[in-house]
Amino acid sequence: MDVLVTGGAGFIGSHVVDALVAGGHQVTVVDNLSTGKRANLSTEVTLMEVDLRSDDLDAVLQRVRPQAVFHLAAQASVPHSVADPAGDAEINVLGTINLLERCRSAGVRRVVYSSTGGALYGEPEQIPCTEGHAIRPLSPYGLSKYVAERYVEMYGRLHGLEYAILRYANVYGPRQDPFGEAGVVSIFGQRMVNGEDIVVFGDGTQERDFVYVEDVARANLLALERGGGQALNIGCGVGTSVNDLVARLRQATGYEKEPTYTEPRAGDVYRIALDASRAGRELGWEPKVSLEEGLRRTVASIRDRSL
């Protein structure tokens, strides 16, 4: 199948691209390379350096005429969304509308939209959190991703565009940027490997559901044909505290320093884990990589990158 991946040179997107290529699909990537990297992509993949908000996107869709689009391009930083909510909405909402319009005119059959579960539900009333939980985002990022979800659903109703929505927990693994504001595993892992100090926002008791990036890529591949018209949580269903994560990473890296604790960040959820049983029923998906194994692989990739 001819497919197009927005944000395909980024952390999660490049792993989705790898899974699609391994599945025999012809892949075109659209990425403005603001955070993505050409080095994340194999030579088998065509890269179009186009912004999600650009009118040039139409020419790309008309030329490629993909049967399916995987939409991963986004502004993904919670702190940045708090500092610049308009900029966050411009990319995540208006950029998504621009893409959906181009998909409609190019005759795209299906869109698989990458959303967030970790920032969507707010402070959950039950753990793990199901897709039926009230939507109460604590940050503009969580809100903009949810608004984009609703536009995807609307295009399904108005124009018959098939879709599947994947709501991710905290994704981690190789290629995650250790120098950005997101990705605590990558940030801590890189600093521990370098012997540098680490800073924990809050007291470290806050919990996250960490899901390995290759498991997320596999969910996308399954959503190409299954889970239509559904919003599906993609997570492990278990919360891990930041303090526990630090301890696991210290063991994996041999790091001996103690972390520094500072004030919690505005917009961050305190405790979250996602119930992915619907993804099990609709996609036949479940996480396969344990946190211990995922951290081992991630630390190994950080060491390789540092050589």
C-alpha positions in Angstrom: 0.0 0.0 0.0 1.1 3.6 -0.7 1.1 5.4 2.7 2.2 8.8 3.9 3.5 9.6 7.4 3.5 13.1 8.8 6.2 13.6 11.4 7.8 10.5 10.1 11.4 11.7 10.8 10.6 12.1 14.5 11.0 9.8 17.4 7.7 7.8 17.2 7.1 8.5 13.5 10.4 7.0 12.4 9.6 3.8 14.2 6.2 3.7 12.6 7.9 4.2 9.2 10.3 1.3 10.0 7.3 -1.0 10.8 5.5 0.0 7.6 8.6 -0.6 5.4 9.1 -4.0 7.1 5.5 -4.7 6.2 6.2 -4.1 2.5 4.5 -0.7 2.2 5.7 2.2 0.0 6.3 5.1 2.4 6.5 8.9 1.9 7.4 11.0 4.9 6.2 14.6 5.4 8.3 16.4 8.0 9.5 20.0 8.4 12.5 18.7 10.4 12.0 21.1 13.2 12.5 18.2 15.6 12.7 15.2 13.3 16.0 14.1 11.8 16.9 12.7 8.3 19.2 10.2 10.0 16.1 8.5 11.5 15.0 7.4 8.1 16.2 4.6 5.8 17.2 5.3 2.2 14.1 3.3 1.1 11.8 6.2 2.3 11.0 9.4 0.4 11.2 12.5 2.6 9.3 15.6 1.7 10.4 18.6 3.8 7.0 20.3 4.1 5.3 21.9 7.0 2.0 20.5 8.2 0.4 24.0 7.9 1.7 24.8 4.4 -0.3 25.0 1.2 2.5 22.8 -0.3 1.0 19.9 1.5 -1.7 19.7 -1.2 0.9 19.1 -4.0 2.5 16.3 -2.0 -0.9 14.5 -1.4 -1.9 14.9 -5.0 1.4 13.5 -6.2 1.6 10.6 -3.8 -2.1 9.8 -3.7 -1.7 7.6 -0.6 -4.4 5.1 0.4 -3.6 5.8 4.1 -2.1 8.6 6.1 -0.5 8.2 9.5 -0.6 11.6 11.3 2.1 12.0 13.9 3.4 15.5 13.2 2.6 17.7 16.3 3.7 20.2 18.9 4.2 17.6 21.7 5.6 19.6 24.6 3.3 20.3 27.6 5.5 23.2 28.9 5.6 24.8 25.5 1.9 24.6 25.1 1.4 26.3 28.5 3.9 29.1 27.4 2.4 29.4 23.9 -1.1 28.0 23.6 -1.8 29.7 20.3 1.3 28.3 18.7 0.3 24.8 20.1 -3.2 25.1 18.6 -1.9 26.4 15.3 0.1 23.2 14.7 -2.1 20.6 16.4 -5.5 21.9 15.4 -5.1 24.0 12.3 -2.3 21.8 11.0 -4.6 18.8 11.4 -7.5 20.5 9.6 -5.1 21.4 6.7 -4.0 17.8 6.4 -7.6 16.4 6.6 -8.7 18.8 3.8 -5.8 17.6 1.6 -6.6 14.0 2.4 -10.2 14.5 1.3 -9.3 16.1 -2.0 -6.6 13.4 -2.7 -9.0 10.5 -2.0 -7.2 9.1 1.0 -9.1 6.1 2.3 -7.9 6.0 6.0 -6.2 8.2 8.5 -4.5 6.8 11.7 -4.2 9.7 14.1 -1.7 9.7 16.9 -3.2 11.3 20.0 -2.4 11.4 23.7 -3.8 9.5 26.6 -1.4 10.8 29.2 -2.5 14.4 28.8 -6.1 13.9 27.7 -8.0 12.6 30.7 -6.6 15.0 33.4 -6.3 13.5 36.8 -8.2 10.2 36.3 -11.0 9.0 38.6 -9.8 5.4 38.2 -6.6 3.7 37.3 -6.1 2.4 34.7 -8.1 4.9 32.7 -10.5 3.7 30.0 -11.5 5.6 26.8 -14.8 6.3 28.4 -13.3 8.5 31.1 -14.2 12.2 31.1 -11.9 14.4 29.0 -10.4 17.0 31.3 -7.0 18.0 30.0 -4.7 20.0 32.3 -2.7 21.6 29.5 -3.3 23.3 26.1 -1.4 20.4 24.6 -4.0 17.9 25.9 -6.8 20.1 24.7 -5.4 20.7 21.2 -4.9 17.0 20.6 -8.5 16.2 21.7 -9.9 19.0 19.4 -7.9 17.4 16.6 -9.4 14.1 17.4 -12.9 15.6 17.0 -12.0 17.0 13.6 -10.8 13.5 12.5 -14.1 12.1 13.7 -16.1 14.9 11.9 -14.3 14.2 8.6 -15.3 10.6 9.0 -19.0 11.6 9.4 -19.1 14.3 6.8 -16.8 12.8 4.1 -16.6 9.1 4.8 -12.9 9.2 5.7 -12.0 6.1 7.6 -10.0 6.6 10.7 -8.5 5.1 13.8 -7.3 7.2 16.8 -4.5 6.0 19.0 -4.1 7.6 22.5 -0.6 7.0 23.7 0.7 6.6 27.2 4.3 7.9 27.8 6.3 6.5 24.9 10.0 5.9 25.3 12.8 4.2 23.4 15.7 4.7 21.0 15.8 8.0 19.0 13.9 10.0 21.6 15.5 13.5 21.9 17.3 13.8 25.2 17.7 17.5 24.8 14.1 18.5 24.6 11.4 19.1 27.2 9.6 15.7 26.7 10.8 12.2 27.2 12.0 11.7 30.8 13.5 8.3 30.0 15.7 9.7 27.3 16.6 12.8 29.3 17.5 11.0 32.5 19.2 8.1 30.5 21.5 10.5 28.6 22.4 12.5 31.6 23.2 9.4 33.6 25.3 7.9 30.9 27.2 11.3 30.8 27.5 11.4 34.6 25.6 14.6 34.8 23.1 15.8 37.4 19.4 15.0 37.0 16.4 17.1 38.1 13.1 15.7 39.1 10.0 18.0 38.8 7.9 17.4 42.0 8.7 14.8 44.7 9.0 11.9 42.3 6.0 10.1 43.5 4.0 11.0 40.4 3.3 8.0 38.1 3.4 7.5 34.4 2.5 4.6 32.1 5.6 3.9 30.1 5.1 2.1 26.7 8.0 1.1 24.4 8.1 2.7 21.0 8.2 -0.5 19.0 5.0 -1.6 20.7 3.4 1.7 19.6 4.7 1.3 16.1 3.1 -2.2 15.9 -0.2 -0.7 17.1 -0.1 1.8 14.2 0.5 -1.1 11.7 -2.5 -3.0 13.1 -4.6 0.2 12.9 -4.1 0.3 9.1 -6.8 -2.3 8.7 -8.4 -2.6 12.1 -10.0 -0.5 14.8 -11.9 1.7 12.4 -14.0 4.5 14.0 -12.4 3.9 17.4 -10.3 5.9 19.9 -7.9 3.4 21.4 -5.6 3.7 24.4 -2.1 2.4 23.8 -0.4 1.7 27.1 0.7 -0.9 29.6 -2.0 -0.2 32.2 0.6 0.1 35.0 1.9 3.3 36.6 5.6 3.6 37.4 6.7 6.5 39.7 9.4 8.8 38.6 11.5 7.7 41.7 11.1 4.1 40.6 12.1 5.0 37.1 15.2 6.8 38.4 16.2 3.7 40.4 15.8 1.4 37.4 17.8 3.7 35.2 20.5 4.0 37.8 20.8 0.2 37.9 20.9 0.1 34.0 23.6 2.8 33.8 25.6 2.4 37.0 24.8 6.0 37.9 25.7 6.9 41.5 24.5 10.5 42.0 21.3 11.5 43.8 18.7 13.5 41.9 17.8 17.1 42.7 14.1 17.8 43.3 12.4 21.0 42.2 8.9 22.4 41.8 6.4 20.4 39.7 5.6 21.7 36.2 2.3 23.4 35.4 0.0 21.3 33.3 1.6 17.9 34.3 -0.8 15.1 35.4 0.2 13.6 38.7 -0.8 10.0 38.1 -1.9 8.2 35.0 -2.1 4.7 33.5 -4.1 3.6 30.5 -6.4 0.6 30.1 -5.7 -0.8 26.7 -8.1 -3.7 26.7 -10.2 -2.1 23.9 -7.0 -2.1 21.7 -6.7 -5.8 22.6 -10.2 -6.5 21.3 -10.2 -4.1 18.3 -6.6 -4.4 17.1 -5.4 -7.7 18.7 -2.7 -5.5 20.3 -0.9 -5.8 23.7 2.4 -4.5 24.9 5.2 -7.1 24.5 8.3 -5.2 25.7 8.6 -5.0 29.5 9.9 -1.8 31.2 13.0 -3.5 32.3 13.8 -4.7 28.7 12.8 -1.4 27.2 15.1 0.5 29.5 17.9 -1.9 28.7 17.5 -1.3 25.0 17.1 2.4 25.4 20.3 2.8 27.5 22.2 0.6 25.0 21.1 2.9 22.2 22.1 6.0 24.2 25.6 4.5 24.7 25.9 3.7 21.0 24.9 7.2 20.1 27.5 8.6 22.5 30.4 6.7 20.9 
